[in-house]
Amino acid sequence: MGTKPDREVTLDDVARELGISRECARQIEVRALRKLRRALERRGVSADDLLPTPCTAPGTPGWCADDGTPE
């Protein structure tokens, strides 16, 4: 982990580094992004332009592309 990784850091990488399950890391990510989104929106900033959109389709954990399809 770091501020400029030379490759994409996955949830598995984060979970391993923190000694938690992948699911726990995913839940932390979702909660953190939800808090950021709310804080931005309270300040009048459109979070849609800055943060990924969570996928709500069943069986598609992760984030959706702008067109709503899972990434």
Secondary structure, DSSP 8 states (H G I E B T S, - for coil): --SS-SS---HHHHHHHHTS-HHHHHHHHHHHHHHHHHHHHHTT--GGGTS-EE--STT--SEE-TTS-B-
